[in-house]
């Protein structure tokens, strides 16, 4: 997931480099933040204790990927992206989202001793 997310960030930076200067602090900034937020949340989740925390950050990362998808659609509608570039970014974003959803499901099904301690309540 991390590798696919990194490639997505690279493609977003390449695509937004061609946007008008007037969008530098608008759509360009928001698309870039949403893309690297995916990577940042995966990294932060990996640094936390247990699968539940990683799953939580995977969901947040998936939300950022969905935000990016909406921004790519907007950029296409505004003709800042051509159809080929927009489709590439959409495809990559959706691929990362699917991977994050699968990771989240896997983590929530898997039980680790550290997670069991967090959910066990003493009578």
N, C-alpha and C positions, 0 to 999 in steps of 0.2 A: 504494500500500500504506500509506504514511504517513497519508494522509487517512482511510482506512478504519479504521486503528488508532486514530487520534485520536478518531473518532466512537465507537468501541467503548469507549474510556476514559470518555468523557462519559456514555455509557449505563450503564456499570458504576457510576460515582459516583452517578448519579440513582437507580438501582435499589437500591443498598446504603444510601442515605440513609434508607430506610424500614425497615431491619433493626432488630431490638431492640438497645437499648444494650448488652446483655450480649455481643453479638457484635462490638462496636467493635474489640476487639483480637484477635479471632479471624477469623471468616469474612470480615467486612467488610475488614479489613486485608489479608488474603491475596488476596482477589479484586481489590482495588484495586492491590496490588503486581504481581500477575500481569498485569493489563491495561496498566499503564504500563510494565512491563518490555518489552512488545512494542514500544512506541514508542522506548524508550530503546535497545534493541538495534538497531533499524533506524538510529537516529541514530548510534550508535557505529560501526556497520558502514560507514556512509557517510563517516565521518571517518577510516577506515583506508585503507591503501594497497592498491588493487587489488581485483579482482572476487572473488578467493578469500576474502579477509577479509570482504567484504560478504556473500558467500554463507554463510560460517560464522555470522555474526551473524544472518542471515535464518533459519537453522536454529534458533538459540537463541530467536529471537523466536517462531518457530512452536511451539517447545516451551512457551513461556509462554502462548501462545494455547490450546494443548491443556490446560495446567494450569487455565486459566480455565474451559474447557469442563467439566472435571471438577468444579470448585468450583460452577459454576452448576447442574449436575445435583444436587449435594449440597444447595445452597440451595433448590432446588425440592422435593426430597424432604423437607426439614425445614420446608417451607411458609413460608420467608422470602420466596420469590418466587412470584407467581402464574404460571399457565401461560403467559399472554401475554408477560409480562416475561422469563420463562425462555427461551421460544422465540425471542424477539427477540435476546437475548444469545447464545444458541447459534448462531443463524443468522449474526449478525455475526462471531462468533468463527471459525466455520467458513469464512466468506468470506475473512477475513484470512489464515487458515491456507492456503487454496488459493492466494491471491495470493502469499504468501511462498514456497510450494513452487514455483510457476511462476517467480518471480524467481530463486530458487536454481538451478533447472534452466537458466534462461537464462544466468545468470552463469557457471555451470560449463562451459557449451558455448562461450561467447564467450572468445576468447583476446585478451588485451591484451599489448602489449610489456612492461609492468611485471610481468605475471604470468609471461610466458615467461622472464624473467630469474630469477625465483624458482624455477623448476622445472628450468632448464638446469644440468647438472653438467659441469664441465670434466673432461676425461680425465686 
